Every structure is written in C-alpha cells, then in structure tokens.
Amino acid sequence: MAISPTDLITNADGSIYHLNLRPDDIADTIITVGDPERVEKVSKYFDSIEFKINKREFVTHTGYVGKKRLSVISSGIGTDNIEILMNELDALANIDLVTRTPYANHKSLNIIRLGTSGSLQKDIPLESIVVSKLGIGFDSLGFFYHSQDNEIAESVKQYFQLDFLPYANTGSESLFALLMNDSPHNWVGGNTVTCPGFYAPQGRVLRYHPKIVNLLEKFNTFKQDNLVLTNLEMETAGYYLMGKVLGHEVLSISAIVASRMTNEFAPNAEKTVDNLIQQALEKLTK
C-alpha cells in the first residue's frame, strides 16, 4: 500500500521534504554534524565533492575520499531534528519516492555523528574523545517510538526521581569496533546523556533557580554495576533510538570541549573538533 502524501512529503522536484535530497544524492556512509558551518570543515578533507545543497539547517555535501563515497549532513540542535533527519535518510534508502512504497530489500546505512560534549567524570579530561556505547534520552522522543528493553532507563528514573521514563539504546557494535580499533589514547568508550536543552537540563544555572538541584552531581554519581555516565549533549540518544527503529548502523562520537566537574572549557575547541574529524575520516576510509 502506498504511503500517504501527508505522511511522506516530497518537494515538486521529487526530493524529500526537509533535506531536499534525492536517493542518489547520499552515500551509504554518512557523517552528521550539528552545526551547518561544520559540514565544510569535514568536506574540505574530501578529495572531490560531487554534490552540495542546503535547506534550513540541513546542509549536505557528498563526495569522495579516495574511492570511498561519503556524505556529510548537518542536523541542527536537538533530537527533534534528529528524528526528521533519520526518517528522511531512511526514506531515501528504503522507500520508492515515486510510488511511495517501501522496497522489498532493506538497506542499512552507516551513520556517524561527530559532535561536541561536556564530560561528567574528572578522569575524562578536555580534548578527550568519547565514543558512545549507550545513549540515554531525557527528552520525550522515546514516548513515540519503541525503545530497547533494558534496566538502565528504569534505574535512571528512580535515581533522579523523575516523573517520566527516559529511554536508552545502544549504538552500533560494528562501527564501535571499527572506530575504536587502534584508536589514540584519548579515545574512550562511554555512556552518553542526551538532554532536551543546553542550560537547566544540563545543570547550568544562570538567572534562575533550577527545579532539580545539584543535577550535575547526580549525573556524576549515578552508577549501575560498572556503568557510569560519561558525558552530556543533545543528540546521541535520538540517533540510537532511530537507528534501532529503522535498522541502521549508528555511532556517536563526541569531542570533549567542557569538563563539567572542573568548570573548564577547552581553550582551542575548534582544533579538538578538527582532530576528531581527521581521525574519524582516516578510520572510515582506510
């Protein structure tokens, strides 16, 4: 049965609604970044670029590093944008946009997020790289999709005394193994908290009294068996949830530009991100 034109929206030129992309415009391996200006900071390391387009916060460059075809796409901030990005990438890979019917054979994309984050543990210093094994979402996206069954979400709910159940999903084991193989000493596996905002939801206090007092300390001291929370950001859990729902290999990698427990910010955050980009590209194209 064909998918409704109000469920799967396309533009007049046949491209997918928000991303403004056609199926041939994307590679099977896709790097995602939050900041639209960071797309060019990735694609400048491509040997050639065959395609560029931008619509809203979604900027896409597709090209080659050697014989490896890659796309880099910006998402903007937050899991609401990730939900749009992941659904539309999946539609490009797995739905005939003309007939509006899914293909018989499912295609799994490799999607690697390169972002920035703040560490929650003192033994993860500035300029570290956290490769997320697990993403725990404190936002509401998990209420609308089936999440993995595990005990972490319930433990987090009880520990933080939340009125809602967070969601928790693991990233791609195959991509984790690929990216962590022969990795530099400052690359570490971690468990990432995804927050629905940058300020109070991440324990920042400006000109207000936070509803949850000592939130950072709670993040820092949570422990289940040997699992601790390593870093804070705003997208990873959404990626991992949608990756599980749609059947794609997804991995989130974060450059640590803030140490939340020592109140330090990286003096050269852009250099840290650039190093991450170069190292990730080398591993993905080797």
C-alpha positions in Angstrom: 0.0 0.0 0.0 1.3 3.4 -0.9 2.3 5.8 1.9 0.1 8.8 2.2 1.4 12.1 0.7 0.9 13.7 4.1 3.0 11.1 5.8 5.8 11.1 3.2 6.1 14.6 1.9 8.2 15.3 -1.2 9.0 18.5 -3.0 8.0 19.5 -6.5 11.3 18.3 -7.8 10.8 14.8 -6.2 13.2 15.4 -3.3 12.5 14.5 0.3 10.7 17.4 2.1 13.2 18.8 4.7 16.5 17.5 3.4 15.8 18.4 -0.2 17.7 15.3 -1.3 17.1 12.5 -3.8 18.2 9.0 -3.2 21.3 9.3 -5.4 22.5 12.4 -3.5 23.6 10.4 -0.4 26.3 7.9 0.1 25.8 4.7 2.2 28.2 6.1 4.8 27.0 9.4 6.2 28.8 11.7 8.7 26.5 14.0 10.6 27.3 17.2 12.5 25.1 19.6 14.3 26.4 23.0 13.1 25.8 23.7 9.4 29.1 25.5 9.2 30.9 22.3 10.3 29.9 20.5 7.1 32.5 22.3 5.1 35.0 21.6 7.9 34.5 17.9 7.1 34.2 18.1 3.3 37.4 20.2 2.9 39.2 16.9 3.6 37.4 15.2 0.7 39.4 14.5 -2.5 36.4 15.6 -4.6 32.9 16.9 -4.0 30.1 15.9 -6.4 27.1 17.5 -4.8 26.2 20.3 -2.4 22.8 21.5 -1.2 21.3 23.3 1.8 17.8 23.8 3.1 17.0 25.3 6.5 19.6 23.9 9.0 20.2 20.8 6.8 23.4 21.2 4.7 24.6 18.3 2.6 27.9 17.7 0.8 28.6 14.3 -0.9 32.0 13.4 -2.4 34.9 11.0 -2.2 38.0 10.3 -0.1 40.0 8.1 -2.4 37.4 5.5 -3.7 35.2 5.9 -0.6 32.0 7.8 -1.2 30.8 9.8 1.8 28.1 12.3 2.7 28.3 14.9 5.5 25.0 16.4 6.6 24.2 18.9 9.3 21.2 18.3 11.6 20.9 21.4 13.8 20.4 21.0 17.5 18.3 18.5 19.4 16.6 15.1 19.0 13.5 16.7 17.2 15.9 17.5 14.3 17.4 14.0 14.5 14.0 12.4 14.2 13.5 14.4 10.9 16.9 13.6 9.6 16.9 9.9 10.4 13.4 9.3 9.0 14.2 11.1 5.8 17.5 9.4 5.3 15.7 6.1 5.8 13.1 7.1 3.2 15.8 7.9 0.7 17.4 4.5 1.2 14.3 2.3 1.7 11.2 3.9 0.0 10.5 4.4 -3.7 9.6 8.1 -3.6 7.6 7.9 -6.8 5.3 5.0 -5.9 5.5 5.8 -2.1 6.1 2.1 -1.4 8.9 0.5 0.6 11.5 -1.5 -1.3 11.4 -5.3 -0.7 15.0 -5.3 0.5 16.1 -3.2 3.4 19.3 -1.1 3.1 21.2 -0.3 6.2 23.1 3.0 6.2 26.2 3.7 8.3 25.6 7.0 10.1 28.4 8.5 12.3 27.7 11.6 14.4 30.7 13.9 15.1 29.9 16.4 17.8 30.9 18.2 20.9 30.1 17.4 24.5 30.8 18.0 28.2 32.4 15.4 30.4 30.8 14.2 33.6 33.8 12.5 35.1 37.1 14.0 36.1 39.1 11.2 34.5 37.7 12.2 31.1 39.7 15.5 30.6 39.4 18.2 27.9 40.2 17.1 24.4 39.2 13.5 25.1 37.0 11.7 22.5 34.1 9.8 23.8 32.7 7.0 21.6 29.2 6.3 22.9 28.2 2.7 23.7 24.9 3.8 25.1 22.6 6.9 24.7 20.2 7.8 27.4 17.5 10.2 26.5 15.9 12.7 29.0 13.7 14.1 26.2 10.3 13.0 25.1 11.2 11.3 21.7 11.2 7.9 23.4 7.5 8.2 24.1 6.7 7.9 20.4 8.9 5.0 19.3 9.6 1.6 20.7 12.9 1.6 22.6 15.2 -1.2 23.6 14.2 -3.2 26.6 16.8 -2.7 29.4 17.0 -1.8 33.0 19.0 1.3 32.6 16.1 3.6 31.8 14.2 2.4 34.9 17.3 2.8 37.1 17.8 6.4 35.8 14.2 7.2 36.5 14.4 6.0 40.1 17.8 7.6 40.8 16.8 11.0 39.5 13.2 10.7 40.9 11.8 11.6 37.5 8.1 11.8 36.7 8.8 10.2 33.3 10.7 7.2 32.0 13.8 8.0 30.0 14.9 5.8 27.1 18.2 4.0 26.5 19.6 2.4 23.4 23.0 1.1 22.3 25.0 2.2 19.3 26.4 0.1 16.5 28.7 -2.6 17.8 30.4 -2.9 14.3 31.0 0.8 14.0 32.2 1.0 17.6 34.8 -1.8 16.9 35.9 -0.1 13.6 36.4 3.3 15.2 38.0 2.1 18.4 40.4 -0.2 16.7 44.0 1.2 17.1 42.4 4.4 18.4 44.5 7.2 20.1 45.0 7.0 23.8 42.4 9.8 24.4 39.6 7.9 22.8 37.3 6.2 25.4 34.1 4.3 25.3 31.2 6.0 27.2 27.6 6.2 28.2 26.1 9.5 27.0 23.2 11.5 28.4 21.1 13.3 25.9 19.3 16.4 27.3 16.3 18.4 25.9 18.1 21.7 26.4 21.5 23.3 26.9 21.1 25.2 30.2 19.0 23.9 33.1 18.6 20.3 31.6 22.4 20.1 31.6 22.8 21.6 35.1 23.7 25.1 34.0 22.5 27.9 36.3 22.1 31.4 35.0 19.4 33.9 36.2 17.0 31.3 37.7 16.7 28.7 40.4 16.8 25.2 38.8 14.0 22.8 39.6 16.4 19.9 40.0 19.1 21.0 42.5 22.6 19.6 42.1 21.8 18.0 38.8 25.4 17.8 37.7 26.4 15.9 40.9 23.5 13.5 40.3 24.8 12.8 36.7 28.3 12.4 38.1 27.4 10.0 40.9 24.9 7.7 39.1 26.2 4.1 38.9 24.6 0.8 37.9 27.0 -2.1 38.3 30.1 -0.8 36.5 28.1 1.7 34.3 28.7 5.4 34.9 27.5 8.4 32.9 30.4 9.9 30.9 29.2 13.0 29.1 26.3 15.3 28.2 25.0 16.5 24.9 21.7 16.9 22.9 21.5 14.3 20.1 23.1 10.8 20.7 20.1 9.1 22.3 17.8 10.2 19.5 20.3 8.8 16.9 20.5 5.5 18.7 16.7 5.2 19.2 16.0 5.9 15.5 18.8 3.7 14.4 17.2 0.7 16.2 13.7 1.6 15.0 14.8 2.0 11.3 17.6 -0.6 11.2 20.7 1.4 10.5 24.2 1.3 12.0 24.7 4.4 14.0 27.5 5.7 16.2 28.0 8.9 18.1 31.5 10.3 18.7 32.0 13.4 20.8 34.9 15.7 21.3 35.1 16.8 25.0 35.2 20.6 25.0 34.0 21.2 28.5 34.8 19.5 31.8 31.6 20.0 33.8 33.0 18.8 37.1 36.1 21.1 37.0 34.3 24.0 35.2 36.9 24.1 32.5 36.3 24.9 28.8 38.7 23.9 26.1 40.9 26.9 25.0 41.0 25.6 21.4 37.8 23.7 21.0 37.8 24.0 17.2 41.2 22.3 17.0 39.9 19.4 19.1 37.0 19.0 16.7 39.2 19.3 13.7 41.4 16.5 15.1 38.3 14.4 15.6 37.2 14.9 12.0 40.6 13.9 10.6 40.9 10.8 12.8 37.4 9.7 12.0 37.8 10.1 8.3 41.0 8.2 8.3 39.3 5.3 10.1 36.2 5.3 7.9 38.2 5.4 4.6 41.1 3.1 5.5 
